[in-house]
Amino acid sequence: MDIVARAGFRLLVVLALGCALQAQSTSKAPSQPATSAPDRGAIVDGVYHNPAYGFTYKIHFGWVDRTREMSEEPSEEPSADSPDSKKSILLLAVFEHPPEAIGDTVNSAVVVAAEPASSYPGLHSAEQYFGPLTGLTKSKGLTVVNEPYEFRVGATQLVRGDFSKALGNLSMHQSTLVLLEKGYVVSFTFIGGDEDEVAELVEGLSFGQKQAPPPHK
């Protein structure tokens, strides 16, 4: 039972984005600072670079990138002053196996997304984001393994929450790391078959890489 086969494809994005779709239909806070569209970043030589938020992610060899396919508008780059600049954006979605392929193991994945903080009136900390996120994950059958706690990646302070779900003889483990940066909630969701695998996936994330990646040819 592949948890990210076609039937579960959108579910993974929803979990990673928290309550983005629901938040966009709620009223916004009256006076939020303007935010520009997040830099979507790029994959170069197996490493995803996002200079705007100062992080990189080293993708496991052989994994498949489905970021464009899972984006609602993959061919359009929103401008800083367009309505699209306030939409949630999927920055990265990579999988151990093609999500459309049926398998008998948990298909490990890494999903990175950015949501405008203005979508959550009253949101002032990364920990508060876990309110709606935990509610959503519970509604999808996941249980809380660890309540939100501080988690460092290098010198960068994030907030992390851990979840799990039984899948017959298998179990899915999910950890989501959250950072508030430049008016956006940046979430890093790691999914694997056990806690050790998730820990290994988290190790691919690093901060402090401010330099831009080499341009695509």
MODAVEN-V199352 format. One record per residue. N is the residue number from 1. SS is DSSP state (2 for helix, 1 for strand, 0 for the rest). OMEGA is omega in whole degrees, 0 to 359 (* if undefined). BURIAL is b if it has 9 or more other ideal C-beta (glycine too) atoms within 8 Angstrom, else e. Layout:
n;ss;omega;burial
N;SS;OMEGA;BURIAL
N;SS;OMEGA;BURIAL
This chain:
n;ss;omega;burial
1;0;182;e
2;0;186;b
3;0;177;b
4;0;166;b
5;0;188;b
6;2;182;e
7;2;182;e
8;2;185;b
9;2;181;b
10;2;181;e
11;2;181;e
12;2;180;b
13;2;180;b
14;2;179;b
15;2;182;b
16;2;181;b
17;0;183;b
18;0;181;b
19;0;185;b
20;2;183;b
21;2;179;e
22;2;184;e
23;2;183;b
24;0;180;b
25;0;180;e
26;0;180;e
27;0;181;e
28;0;175;e
29;0;188;e
30;0;184;e
31;0;178;e
32;0;178;b
33;0;180;e
34;0;179;e
35;0;177;b
36;0;181;e
37;0;180;b
38;0;173;b
39;0;182;e
40;0;179;e
41;0;183;b
42;1;175;e
43;1;179;b
44;1;178;b
45;0;176;e
46;0;179;e
47;1;176;b
48;1;180;b
49;1;171;b
50;1;183;b
51;0;183;b
52;0;180;e
53;0;172;b
54;0;178;b
55;1;173;b
56;1;174;b
57;1;179;b
58;1;184;b
59;0;179;b
60;0;181;e
61;0;177;e
62;0;179;e
63;0;183;b
64;1;180;b
65;1;179;b
66;0;182;b
67;2;183;b
68;2;182;e
69;2;183;e
70;2;177;b
71;0;182;b
72;0;181;e
73;0;189;e
74;0;185;e
75;0;184;e
76;0;175;e
77;0;182;e
78;0;177;b
79;0;186;e
80;0;183;e
81;0;178;e
82;0;178;e
83;2;181;e
84;2;183;b
85;2;181;b
86;2;178;e
87;0;173;b
88;0;183;b
89;1;175;b
90;1;183;b
91;1;184;b
92;1;174;b
93;1;182;b
94;1;186;b
95;1;177;b
96;0;178;b
97;0;176;b
98;0;183;e
99;0;182;b
100;0;179;e
101;0;180;e
102;0;180;e
103;0;182;e
104;0;177;e
105;0;175;e
106;0;179;b
107;0;183;b
108;0;185;b
109;1;173;b
110;1;181;b
111;1;178;b
112;1;182;b
113;1;177;b
114;1;178;b
115;1;176;b
116;1;179;b
117;2;180;b
118;2;177;b
119;2;182;b
120;0;180;b
121;0;179;e
122;0;180;e
123;0;181;b
124;0;182;e
125;0;179;e
126;2;181;b
127;2;180;e
128;2;181;b
129;2;182;b
130;2;174;b
131;2;178;e
132;2;181;b
133;2;180;b
134;2;177;b
135;2;180;b
136;2;181;b
137;2;178;b
138;2;180;b
139;2;179;e
140;0;174;b
141;0;178;e
142;0;176;b
143;1;180;e
144;1;176;b
145;1;178;e
146;1;174;e
147;1;182;e
148;1;180;e
149;1;180;e
150;1;183;e
151;1;182;b
152;1;169;e
153;1;188;b
154;0;179;e
155;0;184;e
156;1;180;b
157;1;175;e
158;1;172;b
159;1;186;b
160;1;173;b
161;1;183;b
162;1;183;b
163;1;176;b
164;1;179;b
165;1;177;b
166;1;179;e
167;1;183;b
168;0;177;e
169;0;181;e
170;1;172;b
171;1;177;b
172;1;177;b
173;1;181;b
174;1;172;b
175;1;179;b
176;1;176;b
177;1;185;b
178;1;180;b
179;1;172;b
180;1;185;b
181;1;174;e
182;0;177;e
183;0;181;b
184;1;169;b
185;1;179;b
186;1;182;b
187;1;179;b
188;1;183;b
189;1;182;b
190;1;182;b
191;1;180;b
192;1;183;b
193;0;177;b
194;0;184;e
195;2;180;e
196;2;179;e
197;2;178;b
198;2;179;b
199;2;179;e
200;2;179;b
201;2;180;b
202;2;181;b
203;0;179;e
204;0;182;b
205;1;176;b
206;1;179;b
207;1;179;b
208;0;179;b
209;0;185;b
210;0;184;e
211;0;179;e
212;0;178;e
213;0;177;b
214;0;181;e
215;0;175;e
216;0;177;e
217;0;*;e
